[in-house]
Amino acid sequence: MMFGGAPRFIASAHGVQVVVYNEPPIAPGGGAPILFSHATGFHGRVFAPVAAHLAEHSRTTFDYRGYGDTRAPTNWPLSWDGFGDDALAVAHDVVARNDGQPLIGVGHSMGGAGLVMAALREPQLFAALVIFEPIIFPPEMRTQPSGPNPLAAATRRRRRVFTSHDDAVANFAAKPPLSSLHPDALVAYVRHGFTQQDDGAHIKCDPEFEAQTYEMGATHDTWLHLGDLRTPTWVMAGAHAEFSPAAIAPQIAERIPGCTFVRWADQGHFGPLDDPARFASFIREVTTALAGN
């Protein structure tokens, strides 16, 4: 089982112990190690179907604080900088475990933002970034009048308990937004995102914590520092939609020196999880390009 081995624990800021999963390469010399960084509401092992296609690489994934099996600090005032702390702590560990070889960071949504924060702080750890619709908003979005965050509102109404993992999978497969996920990604999301108890399968991530993550998504200052990013970066996006991460992604790419922008017009925000094989193939294209430089 991909990412099915015993987890390790990496110390991050605020006393957080980040839960980390590793898969070794099937043969030495396969290229740079890959670090997968998950989106809001998910956990690291949802990338298992992508990682399975990249067996020539050392692969690592992790759960951000408050997600999956990594606990958020008690009474911690949620700040996205803490997610950057977690990504940086794991990046240090990955590079150290791979004889100092810089890694390729692969991030989705919040996970893309976390990797950019880490690469801005310590660029020597990163050979490249591949980030799909990172949550990095311009400062003016903070001052625009807006009502309640619809993602946060929907999250607070989320069903928290199912009779079983299979019941949860069937529920999510039958309706948007998770119905678009590849079946393997959906099963990984449920199997590792819900814990089976006597009275049913309970969601691990507190919906209130996830809702606050959405509400705080525009408050970090990463946008202002994109011009300082020196890591080779590929910014990806699905179909354009107004006022969405897909609409802002091209602007992010423009601000990063030498960045490559890629649009998958036939995909939505969950593109990496909807088509894991295609996403893995793109990552391999990036690793090949890096090896040729």
C-alpha positions in Angstrom: 0.0 0.0 0.0 1.4 3.4 -1.0 2.3 5.5 2.1 1.1 2.5 4.1 4.2 2.2 6.3 4.7 3.5 9.8 4.7 7.2 10.0 7.5 9.4 11.3 7.1 12.6 13.3 8.9 15.8 12.5 9.0 18.7 14.9 7.6 22.0 13.6 6.8 25.4 15.2 4.4 25.8 18.1 5.2 22.3 19.4 3.6 20.6 16.4 4.7 17.0 15.5 4.1 16.7 11.8 3.1 13.2 10.7 5.2 12.1 7.7 5.1 9.1 5.3 7.9 8.0 3.0 8.2 5.7 0.1 11.8 4.8 -1.1 12.6 4.6 -4.9 12.4 1.2 -6.5 16.0 1.8 -7.8 18.8 4.3 -6.9 19.6 7.2 -9.1 16.0 8.0 -10.0 16.2 11.7 -9.6 15.3 14.3 -7.0 13.2 13.4 -4.1 9.6 14.5 -4.3 7.6 16.1 -1.5 3.8 16.1 -1.8 1.9 18.9 -0.1 -1.9 18.6 0.3 -4.9 21.0 -0.1 -7.2 22.3 2.6 -9.6 19.6 3.8 -7.4 16.7 2.6 -4.3 15.0 4.0 -1.0 13.8 2.6 -1.9 10.3 1.7 -4.5 11.4 -0.8 -1.5 11.8 -3.2 -0.9 8.0 -3.1 -2.3 7.4 -6.6 0.0 10.1 -8.0 3.1 8.8 -6.1 2.4 5.3 -7.4 3.3 6.5 -10.9 6.6 8.0 -9.8 8.3 4.9 -8.2 11.7 5.9 -9.5 11.8 8.7 -7.0 12.0 8.9 -3.2 8.5 10.2 -2.3 7.3 11.9 0.9 4.0 13.2 2.0 2.7 14.7 5.2 -0.3 16.0 7.1 -0.4 19.7 7.8 -1.4 20.7 11.4 -5.0 20.1 12.0 -5.4 17.7 9.0 -5.1 13.9 8.8 -3.1 12.7 11.8 -1.2 15.8 12.7 -2.7 17.7 15.6 -3.1 21.4 15.7 -1.6 23.2 18.7 -4.0 23.8 21.5 -5.6 27.3 21.4 -3.4 28.1 18.4 -4.8 31.2 16.6 -4.9 29.9 13.1 -2.3 31.5 10.8 -1.2 30.2 7.4 2.4 31.0 8.3 2.1 27.9 10.5 1.5 25.8 7.4 4.6 27.2 5.9 6.4 26.2 9.1 5.2 22.6 8.7 6.2 22.4 5.0 9.7 23.8 5.8 10.2 21.4 8.7 9.4 18.4 6.4 11.5 19.8 3.6 14.5 19.9 5.9 14.0 16.3 6.8 13.5 15.1 3.2 16.7 16.8 2.0 18.7 15.5 5.0 17.5 11.9 4.4 18.5 12.2 0.7 22.1 13.2 1.2 21.5 16.9 0.8 19.8 16.6 -2.6 17.3 19.4 -3.1 13.7 18.2 -3.5 10.9 18.8 -5.9 7.9 20.2 -4.1 4.5 19.2 -5.5 1.6 21.2 -3.9 -2.1 21.5 -4.4 -4.1 24.6 -3.3 -3.1 25.3 0.3 -0.2 22.9 -0.1 1.1 25.0 -3.0 1.1 28.0 -0.8 2.9 26.2 2.0 5.7 25.1 -0.3 6.1 28.6 -1.7 6.4 29.9 1.9 9.1 27.3 2.6 11.0 27.9 -0.6 11.0 31.7 0.0 12.6 31.1 3.5 15.2 28.4 2.5 15.5 28.1 -1.3 18.5 25.8 -1.1 16.2 23.0 -0.1 14.2 23.1 -3.4 15.1 22.0 -6.9 11.7 23.0 -8.3 8.1 23.6 -7.4 5.0 22.2 -9.2 2.0 23.9 -7.7 -1.6 23.5 -8.8 -3.8 26.6 -8.1 -1.9 27.7 -5.0 -3.9 29.8 -2.5 -1.9 33.0 -2.8 -4.1 36.1 -3.0 -3.3 39.7 -3.8 -3.6 42.1 -0.8 -6.6 43.9 -2.3 -8.7 40.8 -1.8 -8.5 41.4 1.9 -10.2 44.8 1.6 -12.9 43.9 -0.9 -16.3 43.8 0.7 -17.6 40.3 1.0 -20.1 38.2 2.8 -19.6 34.9 4.6 -17.1 32.6 3.0 -19.2 30.0 1.1 -16.5 27.3 1.5 -16.4 27.9 5.2 -20.1 27.8 5.5 -20.4 24.6 3.6 -17.6 23.0 5.7 -19.4 23.9 9.0 -22.5 22.0 7.7 -20.5 19.0 6.7 -21.6 15.6 7.8 -19.0 14.3 10.3 -20.0 10.7 10.9 -20.8 7.8 8.4 -21.8 4.3 9.2 -18.6 3.0 7.6 -15.7 4.0 5.3 -17.6 2.3 2.4 -20.7 4.4 3.2 -18.5 7.6 3.2 -17.0 6.7 -0.2 -20.4 6.0 -1.7 -21.7 9.3 -0.4 -18.8 11.4 -1.7 -18.8 9.6 -5.1 -22.4 10.4 -5.7 -22.2 14.2 -5.6 -19.9 17.2 -6.1 -17.4 18.3 -5.3 -15.6 15.1 -4.5 -17.4 13.0 -7.1 -14.8 14.1 -9.7 -11.9 12.5 -7.8 -10.3 9.4 -9.2 -11.7 6.4 -7.3 -8.3 5.6 -5.8 -7.9 9.2 -4.6 -11.3 9.2 -3.1 -10.7 5.9 -1.3 -7.4 7.2 0.0 -9.1 10.4 1.2 -11.7 8.5 3.2 -9.6 5.6 4.5 -7.0 8.0 5.9 -9.3 10.9 6.6 -11.9 9.1 8.7 -11.3 6.9 11.8 -13.5 3.9 12.4 -15.1 3.8 15.8 -17.8 1.7 17.3 -20.6 4.1 16.2 -19.2 4.8 12.7 -16.5 6.5 10.7 -15.6 9.9 12.1 -13.9 12.6 10.1 -10.5 13.4 11.5 -10.2 17.1 10.6 -12.4 19.3 12.7 -14.7 21.1 10.3 -14.4 24.3 12.3 -10.6 24.2 11.9 -11.0 23.6 8.2 -13.6 26.5 7.9 -11.2 28.9 9.7 -8.5 27.8 7.2 -10.7 29.0 4.3 -11.5 32.2 6.1 -7.8 33.0 6.7 -6.6 32.1 3.3 -6.2 35.6 2.0 -4.4 36.9 5.1 -0.9 35.7 4.5 1.6 38.0 2.8 3.1 35.5 0.4 1.9 37.4 -2.7 4.1 40.4 -1.8 7.3 38.2 -1.9 6.7 36.2 -5.1 9.2 38.3 -6.9 11.9 37.0 -4.6 11.2 33.4 -5.4 14.3 31.9 -7.2 13.2 28.3 -7.3 12.2 27.0 -10.8 8.4 27.0 -10.6 5.6 25.6 -12.6 2.2 27.1 -11.7 -0.8 25.1 -13.0 -4.5 25.8 -13.1 -7.7 24.2 -14.3 -10.5 25.9 -16.2 -10.8 29.7 -15.6 -13.5 30.7 -13.2 -14.0 34.2 -11.9 -12.8 35.0 -8.4 -11.3 31.5 -8.0 -7.7 30.2 -7.5 -7.8 29.3 -11.2 -8.3 32.9 -12.1 -5.5 34.1 -9.9 -2.9 31.5 -10.9 -1.7 33.3 -14.1 -1.1 36.4 -12.0 0.9 34.4 -9.5 3.0 32.9 -12.4 3.7 36.4 -13.8 5.1 37.6 -10.5 7.5 34.6 -10.1 10.8 35.1 -12.1 11.1 32.6 -14.9 7.9 30.8 -13.9 6.1 28.5 -16.4 2.3 28.6 -16.4 0.2 25.6 -17.5 -3.6 25.6 -18.0 -5.6 22.4 -17.9 -8.8 23.8 -19.3 -10.6 20.4 -19.1 -9.9 20.1 -15.3 -11.3 21.8 -12.2 -9.6 22.7 -8.9 -9.1 19.0 -8.0 -7.1 18.3 -11.2 -4.2 16.5 -9.5 -6.6 14.1 -7.7 -9.1 13.7 -10.6 -6.4 12.5 -13.0 -3.4 11.2 -10.9 -1.7 9.5 -13.9 -1.7 12.7 -15.9 -0.4 14.8 -13.0 2.3 12.3 -12.4 3.3 12.4 -16.1 3.6 16.2 -15.9 5.8 15.9 -12.8 8.0 13.5 -14.7 8.3 16.0 -17.5 9.5 18.6 -15.0 12.1 16.2 -13.5 13.3 15.3 -17.0 13.7 19.0 -17.9 15.6 19.6 -14.7 17.9 16.7 -15.4 18.7 18.1 -18.8 19.7 21.5 -17.5 
